[in-house]
Amino acid sequence: MDSWEDMADNSLAPKPTSALNPNAKAFSFNPNASSWTPSFATPSPQPAQPQPYFQQPQTYPPPAYQPPQYSQTPAPVQQAPPAQQPPVRSAPAAVPSAPAQTQAQAAPVGPKILSLSAQSTSTPATKPKEKPAKQPEEKPAKQPEEKPAKQPEETASEPQKLKKATSSEEPAEVKEEVRPRKTKKEIKRDPRPHLNLIFIGHVDAGKSTISGHLLYQTGMVDDRTLEKYEREAKLKNRDSWKFAWTMDISEEERDKGKTHETGTGYFETPARRYTILDAPGHKAFVPSMIGGACQADIGILVISARKGEFETGFEKGGQTREHAILAKTAGVRYLIIVINKMDDQTVEWAETRYKECVDKLAPFLKGIGYHPSTFEFMPLSGFTGANLAQRTEECSWYSGCSLLEALDKAPVPELDENEPVRFPIQGKFRDMGTVVHGMNYSGSFVVGDKLLLLPLKKEVVVEGIMIEGEDVERCFPSDNVHLKLKGADDDDLRVGYVLCEPKRPIHTCTMFTAQLLLLECKNIVTVGYSAVLHLHAVVEECSLAKLLCTLDKKGNVIKKSPPFVKGGETVLCRVEVPQLIALEPFKVFSKLGRFILRDEGRTIAVGVITKVFDE
């Protein structure tokens, strides 16, 4: 008798298709049978399943798609001969018939997706009866109870909203953009006054170091940034330059230790807000210093107390003298003279060295036009920070205030917001469009205002106003801002152009009459003499067209039509420029009526405009 284990090795016996069922209660077998297969090994008969759609025999090409009922003109491509249009695709004869649901599942899917009418033709008649029966039962019961009162309101309010948006809202927004002056009264300025400071003086006097340390002590530069600058400075064996690198950004300035362009910074105190202008001290970059001085309200003249450095800067050819004269000509009315490097080994906070510098500088400042009440002196150390933000105990003989205290007490110029807008362009750069920067001399404007660009005579629109990277809505007088303009190309915006109000523009000309004071000239000056004109942000070649007369200190005429003039004399002359420039007479607007003449890298004359010959 063969057992189940013997039958497992028999090749003729059918192999079980499934494993033994451990849950079976019992099983029986015939001992006389030659072969035996357990009942649980044979699978139970399963009901016949309809053949999937992709296994059904297909006829190619397949029947063409019948267009839906709602289409009025079926496409000619979709039409097919009537012989190839079977009414309904049926399953093969071998497959037993299935219920209506299985036939609906085996129906082609493509026609159902393409149109609703095709779906109704391919499905049995039982489904369309069920769906319409459900829809009227559910929807009518819900609509009168919950949604009928809301749906008409929503459908009726949506067109009204669209009409209001197209008729009333859009024109209102346009009016606000075109006429933003209605909101000027709502935009209030910070009650703390704003002042522009410029650090001037001889090269290596410590201007950038004082500026950077001032930003650090007022919290505008954090410890992590300063430590980074300190590590980078040590790699170049310049440990004392860590504060200067907060203002000197370019690699060339950091490598040589000389400022090339006027750097900017911002800090504030509980009483006031300040913008720092760090001017270069080298004589090769005096034009950049003039551009910064034209934007300043207060000048900080930095003097090095180290032996040898003060004498070099104050002697003829030094930048201490020239910077003081240029600041006075540019309109800087108040000066703070700081005697820096008092902690040096050659000085060690000596009072005698401090008085020596003061005794030489005071008479000079009086001689160039500064009244004793418009300037003051103080000792400090830019590197250690002594007497910078707080008074120091190292200088017991000094009883004055610190630099920040002196700035908070300095006089504030009177500014009127109702004056006409005067905004000279000091520079430009590309940042998602052309952005110009400069100081607003007078007046105020908001985003959306239209301004006139002179001497180009082109109207532009103010798209954005930024102060220290933050967007603001209004620009007030003396604000140093960045403007994003619309309506002018990059080539149209040039340094020296002036933005003003269209109804109150400034003068544009190529010739004007000026009162000129000659400083130091190697040769005599005659008609046809050419030099470089510095007028606010304008840097242009000019020539003397005519010498009208010479004047004395009181303004009386000494000699008419002189053939020449020399250094130290004052002359009334006519100046001519090759291109149109925007300016104002000195009596009308002082900052736009002052100018400087330079030749061969030296300042040879300063003057004011008395009369303008319009274009």
C-alpha positions as CSV (number, residue, x, y, z in Angstrom):
1,M,0.0,0.0,0.0
2,D,1.3,3.4,-1.0
3,S,1.4,6.1,1.6
4,W,1.1,9.8,1.1
5,E,4.9,10.1,1.3
6,D,5.4,7.5,-1.5
7,M,2.8,9.2,-3.7
8,A,4.7,12.5,-3.3
9,D,7.7,11.0,-5.2
10,N,5.6,9.3,-7.9
11,S,5.9,11.3,-11.1
12,L,2.6,10.0,-12.5
13,A,0.6,11.2,-9.5
14,P,-0.6,14.7,-9.7
15,K,1.2,17.1,-7.5
16,P,-0.9,19.0,-4.9
17,T,-1.5,22.5,-5.9
18,S,-1.7,23.8,-2.4
19,A,-0.3,22.9,1.0
20,L,-1.9,20.8,3.6
21,N,-4.6,22.5,5.6
22,P,-3.7,22.2,9.2
23,N,-7.2,23.3,10.3
24,A,-8.9,20.3,8.6
25,K,-10.6,18.0,11.1
26,A,-10.1,14.6,9.3
27,F,-9.6,13.0,5.9
28,S,-10.2,9.4,4.4
29,F,-8.7,7.4,1.6
30,N,-9.3,4.1,-0.3
31,P,-6.5,1.5,0.5
32,N,-7.3,-0.5,-2.8
33,A,-6.7,2.6,-5.0
34,S,-3.6,2.6,-7.1
35,S,-3.3,6.4,-6.7
36,W,-5.0,8.8,-4.4
37,T,-5.4,12.5,-4.3
38,P,-6.7,14.2,-1.3
39,S,-9.9,16.1,-1.7
40,F,-8.4,19.3,-0.3
41,A,-5.6,19.2,-3.0
42,T,-8.0,19.6,-5.8
43,P,-9.3,23.2,-6.1
44,S,-13.0,23.8,-5.9
45,P,-14.7,24.9,-9.1
46,Q,-14.8,28.7,-9.4
47,P,-17.6,30.5,-11.1
48,A,-16.8,31.7,-14.6
49,Q,-15.4,35.2,-14.7
50,P,-15.8,37.5,-17.7
51,Q,-12.7,37.8,-19.9
52,P,-10.9,41.2,-19.4
53,Y,-11.4,43.7,-22.1
54,F,-7.8,43.6,-23.3
55,Q,-8.0,39.7,-23.7
56,Q,-11.2,39.7,-25.7
57,P,-10.8,39.1,-29.5
58,Q,-10.5,42.4,-31.2
59,T,-11.2,43.3,-34.8
60,Y,-8.8,45.7,-36.4
61,P,-9.2,48.4,-37.3
62,P,-11.5,49.1,-34.3
63,P,-14.9,50.6,-34.9
64,A,-14.8,54.4,-35.3
65,Y,-16.0,56.6,-32.5
66,Q,-19.6,57.8,-32.8
67,P,-19.8,61.5,-31.9
68,P,-21.9,62.5,-28.9
69,Q,-25.5,63.6,-29.2
70,Y,-24.8,67.3,-28.3
71,S,-22.4,67.8,-31.2
72,Q,-24.2,69.4,-34.1
73,T,-21.7,68.9,-36.9
74,P,-19.6,65.8,-36.4
75,A,-16.1,65.9,-37.9
76,P,-15.8,64.1,-41.2
77,V,-12.8,62.1,-39.9
78,Q,-15.0,60.5,-37.2
79,Q,-17.6,59.2,-39.7
80,A,-17.2,55.6,-40.7
81,P,-19.0,53.2,-43.1
82,P,-22.1,51.6,-41.6
83,A,-20.7,48.1,-42.0
84,Q,-18.0,48.7,-39.5
85,Q,-20.2,50.0,-36.7
86,P,-21.3,47.2,-34.5
87,P,-24.0,48.3,-32.1
88,V,-22.6,46.9,-28.9
89,R,-19.4,44.8,-28.4
90,S,-20.3,41.5,-26.9
91,A,-18.2,38.9,-25.2
92,P,-17.0,35.6,-26.9
93,A,-19.4,32.6,-27.0
94,A,-17.1,30.5,-24.8
95,V,-17.4,32.9,-21.9
96,P,-20.6,32.4,-20.0
97,S,-23.0,35.3,-19.7
98,A,-22.5,37.7,-16.8
99,P,-24.8,40.0,-15.0
100,A,-25.5,43.5,-16.2
101,Q,-22.9,45.0,-13.8
102,T,-20.0,42.8,-15.1
103,Q,-21.0,43.6,-18.7
104,A,-21.0,47.2,-17.9
105,Q,-17.5,46.8,-16.4
106,A,-16.3,44.9,-19.5
107,A,-17.6,47.6,-21.8
108,P,-15.0,49.8,-23.5
109,V,-13.7,52.6,-21.4
110,G,-12.7,55.0,-24.1
111,P,-16.1,56.1,-25.2
112,K,-17.1,56.7,-21.6
113,I,-14.3,59.2,-21.1
114,L,-14.8,61.1,-24.3
115,S,-18.5,61.9,-24.0
116,L,-21.5,61.4,-21.8
117,S,-23.7,60.4,-24.7
118,A,-21.5,57.5,-25.6
119,Q,-21.6,56.3,-22.1
120,S,-25.4,56.2,-22.2
121,T,-25.4,54.1,-25.3
122,S,-22.8,51.6,-24.3
123,T,-24.2,50.8,-20.8
124,P,-27.3,48.8,-20.1
125,A,-30.7,50.4,-19.7
126,T,-30.7,49.7,-15.9
127,K,-28.0,52.2,-15.0
128,P,-29.5,55.2,-16.7
129,K,-32.7,54.5,-14.8
130,E,-30.9,54.4,-11.5
131,K,-28.9,57.6,-11.9
132,P,-31.8,59.9,-12.8
133,A,-33.8,58.3,-10.0
134,K,-31.1,59.3,-7.5
135,Q,-30.5,62.8,-8.7
136,P,-34.1,64.1,-8.3
137,E,-34.4,62.3,-4.9
138,E,-31.3,63.9,-3.4
139,K,-31.0,67.3,-4.9
140,P,-34.6,68.6,-4.6
141,A,-34.6,67.5,-1.0
142,K,-31.4,69.5,-0.2
143,Q,-32.0,72.6,-2.4
144,P,-35.2,73.9,-0.7
145,E,-33.8,73.3,2.8
146,E,-30.2,74.5,2.7
147,K,-29.1,76.0,-0.6
148,P,-31.9,77.6,-2.5
149,A,-31.7,80.9,-0.6
150,K,-27.9,81.0,-0.7
151,Q,-27.2,80.0,-4.4
152,P,-29.2,82.8,-5.9
153,E,-27.5,85.3,-3.6
154,E,-24.0,83.9,-4.6
155,T,-24.8,83.8,-8.3
156,A,-26.3,87.3,-8.1
157,S,-23.4,88.7,-6.1
158,E,-20.6,87.4,-8.2
159,P,-21.5,89.5,-11.3
160,Q,-22.0,92.5,-9.0
161,K,-18.6,91.9,-7.6
162,L,-17.1,91.7,-11.1
163,K,-18.9,94.9,-12.1
164,K,-17.7,96.7,-9.0
165,A,-14.1,95.5,-9.6
166,T,-14.1,96.6,-13.2
167,S,-16.0,99.9,-12.7
168,S,-15.1,101.3,-9.3
169,E,-12.1,99.5,-7.8
170,E,-9.7,99.7,-10.7
171,P,-10.1,103.4,-11.4
172,A,-9.8,104.1,-7.6
173,E,-6.4,102.4,-7.6
174,V,-5.2,104.2,-10.6
175,K,-6.2,107.5,-9.1
176,E,-4.2,106.7,-6.0
177,E,-1.1,105.9,-8.0
178,V,-1.4,109.0,-10.2
179,R,-2.2,111.4,-7.4
180,P,-0.4,110.1,-4.3
181,R,-0.1,113.5,-2.8
182,K,-3.5,113.0,-1.1
183,T,-1.8,110.6,1.3
184,K,1.2,112.9,2.1
185,K,-0.5,114.2,5.3
186,E,-1.0,110.6,6.5
187,I,2.6,109.7,6.0
188,K,4.5,111.1,9.0
189,R,8.2,111.5,9.4
190,D,10.3,110.1,12.2
191,P,10.3,112.9,14.9
192,R,14.0,112.5,15.3
193,P,15.9,114.8,12.9
194,H,18.2,113.3,10.2
195,L,21.7,114.6,9.5
196,N,24.3,113.6,7.0
197,L,27.9,113.4,8.3
198,I,31.0,113.5,6.2
199,F,34.4,112.4,7.5
200,I,37.2,114.4,5.8
201,G,40.9,114.9,6.3
202,H,44.4,113.8,5.2
203,V,45.1,110.3,4.0
204,D,45.7,107.8,6.9
205,A,44.3,110.1,9.5
206,G,41.8,107.4,10.6
207,K,38.5,108.4,9.0
208,S,37.4,104.9,8.1
209,T,38.5,103.5,11.5
210,I,36.4,106.1,13.4
211,S,33.4,105.5,11.1
212,G,33.6,101.8,11.6
213,H,34.1,101.9,15.3
214,L,31.2,104.4,15.6
215,L,28.9,101.9,13.8
216,Y,30.1,99.1,16.1
217,Q,29.4,101.1,19.3
218,T,26.0,102.1,18.2
219,G,25.0,98.5,17.4
220,M,25.0,98.6,13.6
221,V,27.9,96.1,13.3
222,D,27.6,92.9,15.4
223,D,30.4,91.0,17.2
224,R,30.5,88.1,14.7
225,T,31.0,90.5,11.7
226,L,33.8,92.3,13.5
227,E,35.5,89.0,14.5
228,K,35.4,88.0,10.8
229,Y,37.0,91.3,9.8
230,E,39.6,90.8,12.5
231,R,40.6,87.4,11.2
232,E,40.8,88.6,7.7
233,A,42.9,91.6,8.7
234,K,45.3,89.4,10.6
235,L,45.9,87.2,7.5
236,K,47.2,90.4,5.8
237,N,49.2,91.6,8.9
238,R,46.8,94.5,9.3
239,D,45.3,94.0,12.7
240,S,44.4,97.7,13.2
241,W,42.2,97.7,10.0
242,K,39.3,95.7,11.3
243,F,37.1,98.7,12.0
244,A,38.1,100.4,8.7
245,W,36.9,97.3,6.7
246,T,33.3,98.0,7.8
247,M,33.5,101.0,5.4
248,D,36.1,99.9,2.9
249,I,34.3,97.0,1.1
250,S,36.3,96.5,-2.2
251,E,39.4,94.3,-2.3
252,E,41.5,97.1,-3.7
253,E,40.7,99.4,-0.8
254,R,41.4,96.6,1.7
255,D,44.7,95.6,0.1
256,K,46.1,99.2,-0.1
257,G,44.3,100.6,3.0
258,K,43.1,103.6,1.0
259,T,39.5,104.6,0.4
260,H,38.7,105.2,-3.2
261,E,35.0,106.1,-3.2
262,T,32.8,107.7,-0.6
263,G,31.4,105.0,1.5
264,T,28.0,105.2,3.3
265,G,26.7,103.9,6.6
266,Y,23.8,104.5,8.9
267,F,23.3,104.7,12.7
268,E,20.9,106.3,15.1
269,T,20.8,107.5,18.7
270,P,17.7,108.1,20.9
271,A,17.8,111.7,19.8
272,R,18.7,111.7,16.1
273,R,19.4,109.6,13.0
274,Y,22.6,109.9,11.0
275,T,24.0,108.9,7.6
276,I,27.8,108.5,7.4
277,L,29.7,109.6,4.3
278,D,33.3,108.3,4.5
279,A,35.3,110.4,2.0
280,P,38.7,109.4,0.5
281,G,41.7,111.3,1.8
282,H,44.1,110.8,-1.1
283,K,44.5,113.7,-3.4
284,A,43.8,111.5,-6.5
285,F,40.2,111.0,-5.2
286,V,39.2,114.5,-4.4
287,P,36.3,114.5,-6.9
288,S,34.7,111.7,-4.9
289,M,35.2,113.8,-1.8
290,I,33.5,116.8,-3.4
291,G,30.5,114.7,-4.3
292,G,30.1,113.5,-0.7
293,A,30.6,117.0,0.7
294,C,27.7,118.3,-1.4
295,Q,25.4,115.9,0.5
296,A,26.6,116.6,4.0
297,D,25.1,118.8,6.7
298,I,28.0,118.4,9.3
299,G,31.6,117.8,8.6
300,I,34.0,115.9,10.8
301,L,37.6,116.9,10.1
302,V,39.9,114.1,11.3
303,I,43.5,115.2,12.3
304,S,46.2,112.8,13.2
305,A,48.1,113.8,16.4
306,R,51.0,111.5,15.7
307,K,54.2,113.4,15.2
308,G,54.9,114.1,11.6
309,E,51.5,113.2,10.3
310,F,49.7,116.4,11.4
311,E,52.5,118.5,9.8
312,T,52.3,116.6,6.5
313,G,48.5,117.0,6.2
314,F,48.5,120.7,7.2
315,E,51.3,121.9,5.1
316,K,50.9,123.2,1.5
317,G,49.8,120.3,-0.7
318,G,48.3,118.4,2.3
319,Q,44.6,117.4,2.1
320,T,43.7,118.9,5.5
321,R,43.7,122.4,4.1
322,E,42.1,121.5,0.8
323,H,39.3,119.4,2.4
324,A,38.4,122.2,4.8
325,I,38.1,124.7,1.9
326,L,36.1,122.3,-0.2
327,A,33.7,121.5,2.6
328,K,33.1,125.2,3.2
329,T,32.5,125.7,-0.6
330,A,30.2,122.7,-0.8
331,G,27.9,124.2,1.9
332,V,29.0,122.3,5.1
333,R,28.1,124.9,7.8
334,Y,29.3,123.1,10.9
335,L,32.6,121.4,11.6
336,I,33.8,119.1,14.4
337,I,37.6,118.8,14.4
338,V,38.7,115.5,16.1
339,I,42.3,115.1,17.1
340,N,42.7,111.4,16.5
341,K,45.4,108.9,17.6
342,M,45.9,110.4,21.0
343,D,46.8,107.0,22.3
344,D,49.8,106.8,20.1
345,Q,53.2,106.2,21.7
346,T,54.5,109.5,20.4
347,V,51.5,111.4,22.1
348,E,50.1,109.4,25.0
349,W,47.2,111.8,25.6
350,A,49.5,114.8,26.0
351,E,47.7,118.1,26.4
352,T,50.6,120.0,24.8
353,R,50.2,118.1,21.6
354,Y,46.5,118.7,21.5
355,K,46.9,122.5,22.1
356,E,49.5,122.6,19.4
357,C,47.1,121.2,16.8
358,V,44.3,123.5,18.0
359,D,46.4,126.7,17.8
360,K,47.4,126.1,14.2
361,L,43.9,125.0,12.9
362,A,41.7,127.6,14.5
363,P,43.1,130.7,12.7
364,F,43.1,128.8,9.4
365,L,39.4,127.9,9.8
366,K,38.5,131.5,10.6
367,G,40.4,132.6,7.4
368,I,38.3,130.4,5.1
369,G,35.0,131.6,6.4
370,Y,34.1,129.5,9.5
371,H,32.9,131.5,12.5
372,P,34.2,130.3,15.9
373,S,30.7,129.3,16.9
374,T,30.5,126.9,13.9
375,F,33.3,124.6,14.8
376,E,34.7,122.8,17.9
377,F,37.7,120.5,18.8
378,M,37.9,117.3,20.8
379,P,40.5,114.6,21.4
380,L,39.8,110.9,20.9
381,S,41.1,107.5,19.7
382,G,39.4,105.8,16.8
383,F,41.0,102.4,17.4
384,T,40.4,102.1,21.2
385,G,37.1,104.0,21.0
386,A,38.1,106.4,23.8
387,N,35.8,109.5,23.9
388,L,33.9,108.2,20.9
389,A,30.6,107.3,22.3
390,Q,31.4,107.9,26.0
391,R,33.8,110.1,27.8
392,T,37.2,108.6,28.7
393,E,39.1,108.8,32.0
394,E,42.5,108.6,30.2
395,C,42.2,112.3,29.3
396,S,41.6,114.0,32.6
397,W,42.5,117.5,31.4
398,Y,39.6,117.5,28.8
399,S,36.2,118.5,30.2
400,G,34.2,118.5,27.0
401,C,31.8,116.0,25.6
402,S,32.2,112.9,23.5
403,L,31.7,112.7,19.7
404,L,28.2,111.3,19.9
405,E,27.2,113.9,22.5
406,A,28.5,116.6,20.3
407,L,26.6,115.3,17.3
408,D,23.3,115.3,19.3
409,K,23.9,118.9,20.2
410,A,24.9,120.1,16.7
411,P,22.5,122.6,15.0
412,V,20.0,121.1,12.6
413,P,19.4,123.0,9.3
414,E,15.9,124.3,8.8
415,L,14.1,122.4,6.0
416,D,10.7,123.0,4.4
417,E,8.7,120.2,2.9
418,N,6.7,122.5,0.8
419,E,9.7,123.8,-1.2
420,P,10.1,122.5,-4.8
421,V,11.8,119.1,-5.1
422,R,15.5,119.2,-5.9
423,F,17.2,115.8,-6.1
424,P,20.7,115.7,-7.8
425,I,21.6,112.2,-8.9
426,Q,24.9,111.2,-7.3
427,G,25.2,107.7,-8.8
428,K,23.3,104.7,-10.2
429,F,23.4,101.0,-10.4
430,R,21.4,98.0,-11.8
431,D,19.1,96.1,-9.5
432,M,16.0,94.8,-11.2
433,G,16.0,98.0,-13.2
434,T,18.0,101.2,-12.9
435,V,18.3,102.6,-9.3
436,V,19.7,106.1,-8.6
437,H,20.9,107.4,-5.3
438,G,21.5,110.8,-3.8
439,M,20.4,113.3,-1.2
440,N,17.1,115.1,-1.5
441,Y,18.0,118.8,-1.1
442,S,14.5,120.1,-0.7
443,G,10.8,119.3,-1.0
444,S,9.3,115.9,-0.6
445,F,7.7,113.3,-2.8
446,V,6.0,109.9,-2.5
447,V,5.9,106.7,-4.5
448,G,3.9,107.3,-7.7
449,D,4.8,111.0,-8.0
450,K,5.9,112.3,-11.4
451,L,9.2,114.1,-11.6
452,L,11.0,115.9,-14.3
453,L,14.5,114.8,-15.2
454,L,16.7,117.8,-16.2
455,P,18.4,118.8,-18.4
456,L,17.0,115.9,-20.4
457,K,13.4,117.3,-19.9
458,K,11.9,113.8,-19.5
459,E,9.1,112.9,-17.2
460,V,9.7,109.9,-14.9
461,V,7.6,108.1,-12.2
462,V,8.9,107.2,-8.8
463,E,8.3,103.4,-8.4
464,G,10.2,102.9,-5.2
465,I,12.0,104.7,-2.4
466,M,14.5,102.9,-0.2
467,I,16.5,104.0,2.9
468,E,19.2,101.6,4.0
469,G,17.5,98.7,2.1
470,E,14.1,99.3,3.6
471,D,11.2,100.5,1.5
472,V,9.5,103.7,2.5
473,E,6.6,105.6,1.1
474,R,7.9,109.2,1.3
475,C,11.2,111.0,0.8
476,F,11.7,114.0,3.1
477,P,14.3,116.8,2.8
478,S,17.9,115.8,3.7
479,D,17.1,112.1,3.2
480,N,19.8,110.0,1.5
481,V,17.8,107.5,-0.5
482,H,17.8,105.1,-3.4
483,L,15.1,105.7,-6.0
484,K,13.7,103.3,-8.6
485,L,12.4,105.2,-11.6
486,K,10.1,104.3,-14.4
487,G,10.0,106.1,-17.8
488,A,13.7,106.6,-18.4
489,D,16.3,104.2,-19.8
490,D,19.7,103.5,-18.2
491,D,21.4,105.8,-20.7
492,D,19.1,108.6,-19.8
493,L,20.0,108.7,-16.2
494,R,23.4,110.3,-15.6
495,V,25.3,111.5,-12.7
496,G,24.6,115.3,-12.3
497,Y,21.1,115.2,-13.6
498,V,18.5,116.7,-11.3
499,L,15.0,115.5,-10.5
500,C,12.5,118.3,-9.8
501,E,8.8,119.0,-10.0
502,P,7.3,119.4,-13.5
503,K,5.5,122.6,-12.5
504,R,8.6,124.2,-10.7
505,P,11.7,123.2,-12.7
506,I,15.2,124.6,-12.3
507,H,17.3,126.4,-14.9
508,T,19.3,124.6,-17.6
509,C,22.0,126.5,-19.5
510,T,25.4,126.3,-21.1
511,M,26.6,129.7,-19.9
512,F,26.3,131.6,-16.6
513,T,27.8,134.5,-14.7
514,A,29.8,133.8,-11.6
515,Q,31.8,135.5,-8.9
516,L,35.1,133.6,-8.8
517,L,37.8,133.5,-6.1
518,L,41.2,132.4,-7.3
519,L,43.2,130.4,-4.7
520,E,46.6,129.3,-5.8
521,C,47.5,129.5,-9.5
522,K,50.9,128.8,-11.0
523,N,50.1,131.1,-13.9
524,I,47.8,134.0,-14.7
525,V,44.2,133.3,-15.8
526,T,42.9,134.8,-19.1
527,V,39.9,134.4,-21.4
528,G,39.8,130.9,-22.7
529,Y,41.3,129.3,-19.6
530,S,39.8,125.8,-19.2
531,A,39.4,123.7,-16.1
532,V,37.1,121.0,-14.5
533,L,33.8,122.3,-13.1
534,H,32.4,120.6,-9.9
535,L,28.8,121.8,-9.4
536,H,26.8,119.6,-6.9
537,A,27.1,116.2,-8.7
538,V,28.1,117.7,-12.1
539,V,31.7,117.1,-13.3
540,E,32.1,118.9,-16.6
541,E,34.8,120.7,-18.6
542,C,34.4,124.5,-18.7
543,S,36.2,127.6,-20.0
544,L,36.2,131.3,-19.1
545,A,34.3,133.1,-21.9
546,K,34.7,136.6,-20.6
547,L,36.3,138.5,-17.7
548,L,33.9,141.3,-16.6
549,C,35.6,143.0,-13.7
550,T,37.7,142.5,-10.6
551,L,36.2,143.0,-7.1
552,D,37.4,143.7,-3.6
553,K,36.4,141.9,-0.4
554,K,33.3,144.1,-0.1
555,G,32.2,143.5,-3.6
556,N,33.1,146.9,-5.1
557,V,34.4,147.0,-8.7
558,I,38.1,147.6,-8.9
559,K,38.8,147.2,-12.7
560,K,36.5,146.5,-15.6
561,S,37.4,144.0,-18.4
562,P,40.8,143.1,-17.0
563,P,43.1,141.3,-19.4
564,F,44.0,138.7,-16.8
565,V,43.7,137.8,-13.1
566,K,46.0,136.0,-10.7
567,G,45.8,134.1,-7.5
568,G,44.2,135.8,-4.5
569,E,41.9,138.0,-6.7
570,T,38.2,138.0,-7.1
571,V,36.7,138.3,-10.5
572,L,33.3,138.5,-12.0
573,C,33.3,136.4,-15.2
574,R,31.2,134.3,-17.6
575,V,31.7,130.5,-17.6
576,E,30.8,128.3,-20.5
577,V,30.2,124.5,-20.6
578,P,29.8,122.4,-23.8
579,Q,26.6,120.6,-22.6
580,L,23.5,121.6,-20.8
581,I,23.6,121.5,-17.1
582,A,21.0,122.0,-14.4
583,L,21.7,124.7,-11.8
584,E,20.3,127.6,-9.8
585,P,21.6,131.1,-8.8
586,F,23.2,131.2,-5.4
587,K,20.6,133.6,-4.0
588,V,17.8,131.3,-5.2
589,F,19.2,128.0,-4.0
590,S,22.6,128.0,-2.4
591,K,23.5,124.3,-2.7
592,L,22.9,124.3,-6.5
593,G,24.7,127.7,-6.9
594,R,28.2,126.8,-5.5
595,F,30.9,125.4,-7.7
596,I,34.6,124.5,-7.6
597,L,37.3,124.7,-10.4
598,R,40.1,122.2,-10.4
599,D,43.1,121.9,-12.8
600,E,46.0,119.5,-12.8
601,G,44.8,117.8,-9.6
602,R,44.6,121.0,-7.6
603,T,41.7,123.3,-6.5
604,I,42.4,126.6,-8.2
605,A,39.2,128.5,-7.6
606,V,35.8,128.5,-5.9
607,G,32.8,130.5,-6.8
608,V,29.0,131.2,-6.8
609,I,26.6,131.6,-9.6
610,T,25.0,135.1,-9.9
611,K,23.1,135.0,-13.2
612,V,21.9,132.2,-15.5
613,F,21.5,132.5,-19.2
614,D,18.6,130.1,-20.0
615,E,18.7,127.8,-23.0
